Amino acid sequence: MNGSSHLLSPELINRLGNLQLKARMAAEGAMTGLHRSPHHGSSIEFAEHREYTPGDDPRHIDWKAFARLDRFYIKVFEDETNLRAWLLLDCSKSMAYASGEESKFDYAKVLAAACAYLLLRQQDSAGLLTFGDTLDPHIPPRSTWTHFNEITEALVRKEASGKTDIVKALDWLAGSLTGRSIVILLSDMLDVREDVLKLLKQIRSRKNDVAVLQILDPHEVDFPFERLTEFVDMEGERIVFADPDGIRAEYLRLFSEYCDGIGRECLRNGMVYRKIVTSMPHHEALLGFLRAREGRK
């Protein structure tokens, strides 16, 4: 699995077990595995083979492969997945913050790789768009394991830098989506303006399945600083010296209200919202996200 070995430990893969990233809406397109398709035909692009299992459409058996190998194999096509997922990863400098061993960015990369793994394991497709203040070349949704390696290798190579422009990423995606898709945004969401929420609502209103995973460091949530501290804007040039004891109560109140406001807007518009702190084990964060998508606590 090449790049995945740097992101998904054997322990995490084992903990993913039989977890599934199911559709929350009735989507278009052909389906395999967890999803069945009403569409048939030869106009879609051939991607790979997989071994025949009971319940597969016999019309997709590759008889030439059977003649060579004396085993039944199914042709898998690019559009034979009902779930097309886009993973949007915030690569701005603020994501590099880490009070412990793992930064928000490294944590988010693991979650993105795990979501891609779950999707491809159930024969659905995953694509990746990384962004800061500019958009990186995107990796379109595909459903092959070689494509999974492409995603994980891109994640491993990527570093957090520059400012963030979520609007630019969402605006591009809104104009690029075809059919119904899952959109999973992984960001610390520290600079969310009304236009960000407006675009998220727009994407959701087109019957797409939208999830926002707000990745935060424990220090951002708990504000445990005790002595005069220098606070640095990681995406700008501002430096502020402050006495934590004098601002803690107000900071915690405002930050909690800010995050709760994002969560309320997401839930009000049929989106999934999860506030994830990097001190939480990765598998617990994923389990909480999947349960939230199914309407469970």
Short mmCIF file of the C-alpha atoms (twelve columns), coordinates in Angstrom:
data_MODEL
# 
_entry.id   MODEL 
# 
loop_
_atom_site.group_PDB 
_atom_site.id 
_atom_site.type_symbol 
_atom_site.label_atom_id 
_atom_site.label_alt_id 
_atom_site.label_comp_id 
_atom_site.label_asym_id 
_atom_site.label_seq_id 
_atom_site.Cartn_x 
_atom_site.Cartn_y 
_atom_site.Cartn_z 
_atom_site.pdbx_PDB_model_num 
ATOM 1   C CA . MET A 1   0.000   0.000   0.000   1 
ATOM 2   C CA . ASN A 2   3.020   2.305   -0.372  1 
ATOM 3   C CA . GLY A 3   2.050   5.747   1.004   1 
ATOM 4   C CA . SER A 4   -0.701  4.273   3.136   1 
ATOM 5   C CA . SER A 5   1.865   2.545   5.351   1 
ATOM 6   C CA . HIS A 6   2.987   5.988   6.517   1 
ATOM 7   C CA . LEU A 7   -0.567  7.020   7.434   1 
ATOM 8   C CA . LEU A 8   -2.558  3.903   8.321   1 
ATOM 9   C CA . SER A 9   -0.906  1.739   10.917  1 
ATOM 10  C CA . PRO A 10  -1.720  -1.994  10.988  1 
ATOM 11  C CA . GLU A 11  -3.437  -1.363  14.325  1 
ATOM 12  C CA . LEU A 12  -5.697  1.318   12.846  1 
ATOM 13  C CA . ILE A 13  -6.553  -0.831  9.808   1 
ATOM 14  C CA . ASN A 14  -7.432  -3.649  12.171  1 
ATOM 15  C CA . ARG A 15  -9.627  -1.328  14.245  1 
ATOM 16  C CA . LEU A 16  -11.473 -0.195  11.107  1 
ATOM 17  C CA . GLY A 17  -12.750 -3.784  11.017  1 
ATOM 18  C CA . ASN A 18  -16.133 -3.939  9.338   1 
ATOM 19  C CA . LEU A 19  -16.874 -0.219  9.523   1 
ATOM 20  C CA . GLN A 20  -18.722 1.123   6.495   1 
ATOM 21  C CA . LEU A 21  -19.131 4.606   5.095   1 
ATOM 22  C CA . LYS A 22  -22.697 4.257   3.872   1 
ATOM 23  C CA . ALA A 23  -24.718 6.621   1.737   1 
ATOM 24  C CA . ARG A 24  -27.106 8.925   3.610   1 
ATOM 25  C CA . MET A 25  -29.053 9.749   0.444   1 
ATOM 26  C CA . ALA A 26  -30.305 7.942   -2.635  1 
ATOM 27  C CA . ALA A 27  -27.567 8.626   -5.144  1 
ATOM 28  C CA . GLU A 28  -27.179 8.131   -8.857  1 
ATOM 29  C CA . GLY A 29  -24.838 5.847   -10.751 1 
ATOM 30  C CA . ALA A 30  -24.066 2.176   -10.863 1 
ATOM 31  C CA . MET A 31  -23.391 0.290   -7.645  1 
ATOM 32  C CA . THR A 32  -21.414 -2.726  -6.525  1 
ATOM 33  C CA . GLY A 33  -20.704 -4.330  -3.196  1 
ATOM 34  C CA . LEU A 34  -22.800 -2.469  -0.645  1 
ATOM 35  C CA . HIS A 35  -24.796 -0.754  -3.375  1 
ATOM 36  C CA . ARG A 36  -26.787 -2.041  -6.340  1 
ATOM 37  C CA . SER A 37  -27.225 -0.235  -9.638  1 
ATOM 38  C CA . PRO A 38  -30.186 0.295   -11.967 1 
ATOM 39  C CA . HIS A 39  -27.792 1.228   -14.804 1 
ATOM 40  C CA . HIS A 40  -26.182 -1.123  -17.300 1 
ATOM 41  C CA . GLY A 41  -24.300 -0.680  -20.543 1 
ATOM 42  C CA . SER A 42  -20.863 -0.362  -22.063 1 
ATOM 43  C CA . SER A 43  -20.452 3.419   -22.185 1 
ATOM 44  C CA . ILE A 44  -18.540 3.578   -18.899 1 
ATOM 45  C CA . GLU A 45  -14.787 3.140   -18.616 1 
ATOM 46  C CA . PHE A 46  -13.315 -0.230  -17.655 1 
ATOM 47  C CA . ALA A 47  -11.115 0.011   -14.555 1 
ATOM 48  C CA . GLU A 48  -10.083 -3.408  -13.178 1 
ATOM 49  C CA . HIS A 49  -11.098 -7.007  -12.430 1 
ATOM 50  C CA . ARG A 50  -12.291 -8.557  -9.224  1 
ATOM 51  C CA . GLU A 51  -13.231 -12.132 -8.451  1 
ATOM 52  C CA . TYR A 52  -16.877 -13.077 -9.007  1 
ATOM 53  C CA . THR A 53  -19.039 -13.454 -5.902  1 
ATOM 54  C CA . PRO A 54  -22.637 -14.727 -5.729  1 
ATOM 55  C CA . GLY A 55  -25.050 -11.927 -6.525  1 
ATOM 56  C CA . ASP A 56  -22.836 -10.245 -9.132  1 
ATOM 57  C CA . ASP A 57  -24.373 -9.586  -12.529 1 
ATOM 58  C CA . PRO A 58  -23.288 -12.493 -14.802 1 
ATOM 59  C CA . ARG A 59  -23.329 -10.111 -17.759 1 
ATOM 60  C CA . HIS A 60  -20.139 -8.539  -16.402 1 
ATOM 61  C CA . ILE A 61  -18.160 -11.802 -16.313 1 
ATOM 62  C CA . ASP A 62  -14.969 -11.578 -18.358 1 
ATOM 63  C CA . TRP A 63  -15.086 -14.812 -20.354 1 
ATOM 64  C CA . LYS A 64  -11.628 -14.267 -21.819 1 
ATOM 65  C CA . ALA A 65  -10.209 -14.139 -18.300 1 
ATOM 66  C CA . PHE A 66  -12.156 -17.322 -17.478 1 
ATOM 67  C CA . ALA A 67  -10.660 -19.089 -20.496 1 
ATOM 68  C CA . ARG A 68  -7.142  -18.177 -19.355 1 
ATOM 69  C CA . LEU A 69  -7.489  -18.655 -15.608 1 
ATOM 70  C CA . ASP A 70  -10.416 -21.072 -15.219 1 
ATOM 71  C CA . ARG A 71  -11.954 -18.724 -12.624 1 
ATOM 72  C CA . PHE A 72  -14.751 -16.196 -12.865 1 
ATOM 73  C CA . TYR A 73  -13.807 -12.521 -12.781 1 
ATOM 74  C CA . ILE A 74  -16.037 -9.467  -13.004 1 
ATOM 75  C CA . LYS A 75  -15.167 -6.354  -14.972 1 
ATOM 76  C CA . VAL A 76  -15.341 -3.346  -12.666 1 
ATOM 77  C CA . PHE A 77  -16.098 -0.021  -14.324 1 
ATOM 78  C CA . GLU A 78  -15.294 3.486   -13.094 1 
ATOM 79  C CA . ASP A 79  -18.968 4.400   -12.751 1 
ATOM 80  C CA . GLU A 80  -19.864 1.145   -11.021 1 
ATOM 81  C CA . THR A 81  -19.749 2.869   -7.674  1 
ATOM 82  C CA . ASN A 82  -22.700 4.696   -6.299  1 
ATOM 83  C CA . LEU A 83  -20.733 6.578   -3.700  1 
ATOM 84  C CA . ARG A 84  -18.428 9.185   -5.159  1 
ATOM 85  C CA . ALA A 85  -16.631 10.901  -2.334  1 
ATOM 86  C CA . TRP A 86  -14.537 14.047  -2.370  1 
ATOM 87  C CA . LEU A 87  -12.079 14.531  0.482   1 
ATOM 88  C CA . LEU A 88  -11.245 18.221  0.918   1 
ATOM 89  C CA . LEU A 89  -8.170  18.779  3.076   1 
ATOM 90  C CA . ASP A 90  -7.194  22.179  4.484   1 
ATOM 91  C CA . CYS A 91  -3.422  22.523  4.051   1 
ATOM 92  C CA . SER A 92  -3.033  26.011  5.496   1 
ATOM 93  C CA . LYS A 93  -0.307  26.831  8.005   1 
ATOM 94  C CA . SER A 94  -2.696  26.907  10.983  1 
ATOM 95  C CA . MET A 95  -3.245  23.178  10.479  1 
ATOM 96  C CA . ALA A 96  0.432   22.622  11.343  1 
ATOM 97  C CA . TYR A 97  -0.168  23.601  14.987  1 
ATOM 98  C CA . ALA A 98  0.656   20.860  17.469  1 
ATOM 99  C CA . SER A 99  0.768   20.981  21.252  1 
ATOM 100 C CA . GLY A 100 1.758   17.307  21.296  1 
ATOM 101 C CA . GLU A 101 3.428   14.878  18.921  1 
ATOM 102 C CA . GLU A 102 0.805   15.064  16.153  1 
ATOM 103 C CA . SER A 103 -0.276  18.249  14.398  1 
ATOM 104 C CA . LYS A 104 -3.828  18.924  13.272  1 
ATOM 105 C CA . PHE A 105 -2.611  18.465  9.703   1 
ATOM 106 C CA . ASP A 106 -1.027  15.059  10.288  1 
ATOM 107 C CA . TYR A 107 -4.128  13.951  12.180  1 
ATOM 108 C CA . ALA A 108 -6.413  15.107  9.357   1 
ATOM 109 C CA . LYS A 109 -4.278  13.266  6.802   1 
ATOM 110 C CA . VAL A 110 -4.784  10.022  8.717   1 
ATOM 111 C CA . LEU A 111 -8.555  10.552  8.804   1 
ATOM 112 C CA . ALA A 112 -8.613  11.348  5.073   1 
ATOM 113 C CA . ALA A 113 -6.620  8.212   4.264   1 
ATOM 114 C CA . ALA A 114 -8.887  6.112   6.499   1 
ATOM 115 C CA . CYS A 115 -12.032 7.449   4.789   1 
ATOM 116 C CA . ALA A 116 -10.514 6.665   1.383   1 
ATOM 117 C CA . TYR A 117 -9.637  3.168   2.622   1 
ATOM 118 C CA . LEU A 118 -13.190 2.499   3.817   1 
ATOM 119 C CA . LEU A 119 -14.687 3.744   0.558   1 
ATOM 120 C CA . LEU A 120 -12.439 1.718   -1.711  1 
ATOM 121 C CA . ARG A 121 -12.736 -1.379  0.449   1 
ATOM 122 C CA . GLN A 122 -16.495 -1.325  -0.196  1 
ATOM 123 C CA . GLN A 123 -15.820 -0.678  -3.923  1 
ATOM 124 C CA . ASP A 124 -16.860 2.955   -3.879  1 
ATOM 125 C CA . SER A 125 -14.717 5.827   -5.140  1 
ATOM 126 C CA . ALA A 126 -12.712 8.562   -3.457  1 
ATOM 127 C CA . GLY A 127 -11.121 11.738  -4.768  1 
ATOM 128 C CA . LEU A 128 -8.861  14.291  -3.082  1 
ATOM 129 C CA . LEU A 129 -8.628  18.068  -3.229  1 
ATOM 130 C CA . THR A 130 -5.992  19.761  -1.065  1 
ATOM 131 C CA . PHE A 131 -5.995  23.518  -0.676  1 
ATOM 132 C CA . GLY A 132 -4.514  26.491  1.154   1 
ATOM 133 C CA . ASP A 133 -4.847  29.890  -0.434  1 
ATOM 134 C CA . THR A 134 -4.475  28.124  -3.806  1 
ATOM 135 C CA . LEU A 135 -5.865  24.852  -5.136  1 
ATOM 136 C CA . ASP A 136 -3.545  21.920  -5.703  1 
ATOM 137 C CA . PRO A 137 -4.073  19.589  -8.680  1 
ATOM 138 C CA . HIS A 138 -7.004  17.404  -7.689  1 
ATOM 139 C CA . ILE A 139 -7.219  13.612  -7.787  1 
ATOM 140 C CA . PRO A 140 -10.622 12.688  -9.251  1 
ATOM 141 C CA . PRO A 141 -12.742 9.966   -7.637  1 
ATOM 142 C CA . ARG A 142 -11.765 6.456   -8.679  1 
ATOM 143 C CA . SER A 143 -12.373 3.059   -7.139  1 
ATOM 144 C CA . THR A 144 -9.131  1.130   -7.672  1 
ATOM 145 C CA . TRP A 145 -6.469  0.281   -5.111  1 
ATOM 146 C CA . THR A 146 -3.789  1.837   -7.312  1 
ATOM 147 C CA . HIS A 147 -5.819  5.025   -7.010  1 
ATOM 148 C CA . PHE A 148 -5.797  4.629   -3.222  1 
ATOM 149 C CA . ASN A 149 -2.000  4.600   -3.347  1 
ATOM 150 C CA . GLU A 150 -2.088  7.788   -5.416  1 
ATOM 151 C CA . ILE A 151 -4.211  9.481   -2.756  1 
ATOM 152 C CA . THR A 152 -2.108  8.359   0.197   1 
ATOM 153 C CA . GLU A 153 1.156   9.235   -1.513  1 
ATOM 154 C CA . ALA A 154 -0.196  12.724  -2.260  1 
ATOM 155 C CA . LEU A 155 -1.172  13.073  1.397   1 
ATOM 156 C CA . VAL A 156 2.257   11.985  2.600   1 
ATOM 157 C CA . ARG A 157 4.022   14.484  0.327   1 
ATOM 158 C CA . LYS A 158 1.803   17.425  1.232   1 
ATOM 159 C CA . GLU A 159 2.901   19.964  3.853   1 
ATOM 160 C CA . ALA A 160 0.886   22.678  5.565   1 
ATOM 161 C CA . SER A 161 1.767   26.191  4.453   1 
ATOM 162 C CA . GLY A 162 0.283   29.586  3.634   1 
ATOM 163 C CA . LYS A 163 -3.163  30.934  4.343   1 
ATOM 164 C CA . THR A 164 -6.474  29.200  3.862   1 
ATOM 165 C CA . ASP A 165 -9.188  29.889  1.313   1 
ATOM 166 C CA . ILE A 166 -12.009 27.417  1.847   1 
ATOM 167 C CA . VAL A 167 -14.259 29.491  -0.410  1 
ATOM 168 C CA . LYS A 168 -12.005 28.920  -3.408  1 
ATOM 169 C CA . ALA A 169 -12.015 25.153  -2.814  1 
ATOM 170 C CA . LEU A 170 -15.774 24.901  -2.298  1 
ATOM 171 C CA . ASP A 171 -16.498 27.160  -5.253  1 
ATOM 172 C CA . TRP A 172 -14.385 24.938  -7.519  1 
ATOM 173 C CA . LEU A 173 -16.041 21.814  -6.182  1 
ATOM 174 C CA . ALA A 174 -19.560 23.227  -6.557  1 
ATOM 175 C CA . GLY A 175 -18.863 23.766  -10.242 1 
ATOM 176 C CA . SER A 176 -17.238 20.366  -10.729 1 
ATOM 177 C CA . LEU A 177 -19.587 17.907  -9.050  1 
ATOM 178 C CA . THR A 178 -21.440 15.562  -11.370 1 
ATOM 179 C CA . GLY A 179 -24.253 13.444  -10.009 1 
ATOM 180 C CA . ARG A 180 -24.616 13.123  -6.275  1 
ATOM 181 C CA . SER A 181 -21.534 12.871  -4.123  1 
ATOM 182 C CA . ILE A 182 -20.227 12.723  -0.588  1 
ATOM 183 C CA . VAL A 183 -18.172 15.783  0.354   1 
ATOM 184 C CA . ILE A 184 -16.001 15.504  3.470   1 
ATOM 185 C CA . LEU A 185 -14.265 18.719  4.526   1 
ATOM 186 C CA . LEU A 186 -11.363 18.332  6.968   1 
ATOM 187 C CA . SER A 187 -10.278 21.686  8.395   1 
ATOM 188 C CA . ASP A 188 -9.757  23.529  11.650  1 
ATOM 189 C CA . MET A 189 -12.425 25.959  10.362  1 
ATOM 190 C CA . LEU A 190 -10.732 28.878  12.105  1 
ATOM 191 C CA . ASP A 191 -11.613 31.419  9.451   1 
ATOM 192 C CA . VAL A 192 -15.176 30.559  8.499   1 
ATOM 193 C CA . ARG A 193 -17.140 33.439  7.056   1 
ATOM 194 C CA . GLU A 194 -20.719 33.459  5.874   1 
ATOM 195 C CA . ASP A 195 -19.662 32.708  2.289   1 
ATOM 196 C CA . VAL A 196 -18.132 29.398  3.426   1 
ATOM 197 C CA . LEU A 197 -21.395 28.288  5.006   1 
ATOM 198 C CA . LYS A 198 -23.315 29.575  1.992   1 
ATOM 199 C CA . LEU A 199 -21.306 27.380  -0.377  1 
ATOM 200 C CA . LEU A 200 -21.644 24.353  1.908   1 
ATOM 201 C CA . LYS A 201 -25.421 24.884  1.920   1 
ATOM 202 C CA . GLN A 202 -25.401 25.236  -1.869  1 
ATOM 203 C CA . ILE A 203 -23.567 21.939  -2.321  1 
ATOM 204 C CA . ARG A 204 -25.910 20.229  0.153   1 
ATOM 205 C CA . SER A 205 -29.012 21.675  -1.574  1 
ATOM 206 C CA . ARG A 206 -28.043 19.741  -4.701  1 
ATOM 207 C CA . LYS A 207 -28.688 16.511  -2.812  1 
ATOM 208 C CA . ASN A 208 -25.019 15.918  -2.008  1 
ATOM 209 C CA . ASP A 209 -24.023 14.358  1.302   1 
ATOM 210 C CA . VAL A 210 -21.884 16.922  3.146   1 
ATOM 211 C CA . ALA A 211 -19.798 16.416  6.284   1 
ATOM 212 C CA . VAL A 212 -17.590 18.907  8.120   1 
ATOM 213 C CA . LEU A 213 -14.847 17.528  10.361  1 
ATOM 214 C CA . GLN A 214 -13.411 20.371  12.428  1 
ATOM 215 C CA . ILE A 215 -9.948  19.258  13.536  1 
ATOM 216 C CA . LEU A 216 -8.694  21.068  16.635  1 
ATOM 217 C CA . ASP A 217 -5.740  20.854  19.005  1 
ATOM 218 C CA . PRO A 218 -6.433  20.313  22.731  1 
ATOM 219 C CA . HIS A 219 -4.811  23.658  23.557  1 
ATOM 220 C CA . GLU A 220 -7.248  25.454  21.253  1 
ATOM 221 C CA . VAL A 221 -10.178 23.821  23.021  1 
ATOM 222 C CA . ASP A 222 -8.984  23.916  26.642  1 
ATOM 223 C CA . PHE A 223 -6.672  26.963  26.655  1 
ATOM 224 C CA . PRO A 224 -4.400  25.549  29.413  1 
ATOM 225 C CA . PHE A 225 -1.758  28.309  29.301  1 
ATOM 226 C CA . GLU A 226 -0.770  29.668  32.718  1 
ATOM 227 C CA . ARG A 227 1.864   32.395  32.395  1 
ATOM 228 C CA . LEU A 228 2.396   35.393  30.124  1 
ATOM 229 C CA . THR A 229 2.357   33.867  26.658  1 
ATOM 230 C CA . GLU A 230 3.276   34.935  23.130  1 
ATOM 231 C CA . PHE A 231 0.503   34.007  20.703  1 
ATOM 232 C CA . VAL A 232 1.517   33.941  17.023  1 
ATOM 233 C CA . ASP A 233 -0.832  34.080  14.027  1 
ATOM 234 C CA . MET A 234 0.421   31.109  11.993  1 
ATOM 235 C CA . GLU A 235 -1.138  32.436  8.784   1 
ATOM 236 C CA . GLY A 236 -0.187  36.082  9.240   1 
ATOM 237 C CA . GLU A 237 2.224   38.338  11.041  1 
ATOM 238 C CA . ARG A 238 0.356   39.197  14.228  1 
ATOM 239 C CA . ILE A 239 2.003   38.485  17.564  1 
ATOM 240 C CA . VAL A 240 0.082   39.071  20.779  1 
ATOM 241 C CA . PHE A 241 1.395   38.902  24.341  1 
ATOM 242 C CA . ALA A 242 -1.340  38.095  26.829  1 
ATOM 243 C CA . ASP A 243 -1.931  36.917  30.370  1 
ATOM 244 C CA . PRO A 244 -3.949  33.676  29.942  1 
ATOM 245 C CA . ASP A 245 -5.609  34.037  33.332  1 
ATOM 246 C CA . GLY A 246 -7.056  37.360  32.257  1 
ATOM 247 C CA . ILE A 247 -8.575  36.157  28.992  1 
ATOM 248 C CA . ARG A 248 -9.270  32.442  29.572  1 
ATOM 249 C CA . ALA A 249 -12.947 32.681  30.480  1 
ATOM 250 C CA . GLU A 250 -13.766 35.012  27.591  1 
ATOM 251 C CA . TYR A 251 -11.697 32.968  25.126  1 
ATOM 252 C CA . LEU A 252 -13.403 29.708  26.097  1 
ATOM 253 C CA . ARG A 253 -16.839 31.310  25.845  1 
ATOM 254 C CA . LEU A 254 -16.217 32.876  22.433  1 
ATOM 255 C CA . PHE A 255 -14.467 29.848  20.971  1 
ATOM 256 C CA . SER A 256 -17.205 27.512  22.155  1 
ATOM 257 C CA . GLU A 257 -19.874 29.781  20.695  1 
ATOM 258 C CA . TYR A 258 -17.951 29.958  17.411  1 
ATOM 259 C CA . CYS A 259 -17.683 26.177  17.039  1 
ATOM 260 C CA . ASP A 260 -21.256 25.610  18.205  1 
ATOM 261 C CA . GLY A 261 -22.434 28.119  15.603  1 
ATOM 262 C CA . ILE A 262 -20.750 26.192  12.793  1 
ATOM 263 C CA . GLY A 263 -22.222 22.963  14.102  1 
ATOM 264 C CA . ARG A 264 -25.743 24.387  14.319  1 
ATOM 265 C CA . GLU A 265 -25.610 25.726  10.764  1 
ATOM 266 C CA . CYS A 266 -24.403 22.382  9.450   1 
ATOM 267 C CA . LEU A 267 -27.041 20.365  11.291  1 
ATOM 268 C CA . ARG A 268 -29.795 22.853  10.384  1 
ATOM 269 C CA . ASN A 269 -29.014 22.285  6.723   1 
ATOM 270 C CA . GLY A 270 -28.800 18.512  6.800   1 
ATOM 271 C CA . MET A 271 -25.018 18.241  7.036   1 
ATOM 272 C CA . VAL A 272 -22.943 16.181  9.442   1 
ATOM 273 C CA . TYR A 273 -20.674 18.120  11.806  1 
ATOM 274 C CA . ARG A 274 -18.053 16.695  14.138  1 
ATOM 275 C CA . LYS A 275 -15.625 18.597  16.341  1 
ATOM 276 C CA . ILE A 276 -12.586 16.354  16.638  1 
ATOM 277 C CA . VAL A 277 -9.709  17.003  19.034  1 
ATOM 278 C CA . THR A 278 -6.348  15.495  18.093  1 
ATOM 279 C CA . SER A 279 -5.969  13.901  21.532  1 
ATOM 280 C CA . MET A 280 -8.761  11.513  20.499  1 
ATOM 281 C CA . PRO A 281 -7.565  8.169   19.052  1 
ATOM 282 C CA . HIS A 282 -8.075  8.084   15.288  1 
ATOM 283 C CA . HIS A 283 -10.399 5.087   15.336  1 
ATOM 284 C CA . GLU A 284 -12.638 6.744   17.938  1 
ATOM 285 C CA . ALA A 285 -12.877 9.880   15.800  1 
ATOM 286 C CA . LEU A 286 -13.824 7.786   12.765  1 
ATOM 287 C CA . LEU A 287 -16.366 5.763   14.702  1 
ATOM 288 C CA . GLY A 288 -17.983 8.941   16.035  1 
ATOM 289 C CA . PHE A 289 -18.131 10.375  12.517  1 
ATOM 290 C CA . LEU A 290 -19.719 7.238   11.053  1 
ATOM 291 C CA . ARG A 291 -22.247 7.054   13.882  1 
ATOM 292 C CA . ALA A 292 -23.159 10.693  13.331  1 
ATOM 293 C CA . ARG A 293 -23.798 9.961   9.651   1 
ATOM 294 C CA . GLU A 294 -26.187 7.219   10.694  1 
ATOM 295 C CA . GLY A 295 -27.938 9.476   13.183  1 
ATOM 296 C CA . ARG A 296 -26.485 7.701   16.195  1 
ATOM 297 C CA . LYS A 297 -24.600 9.208   19.138  1 
# 
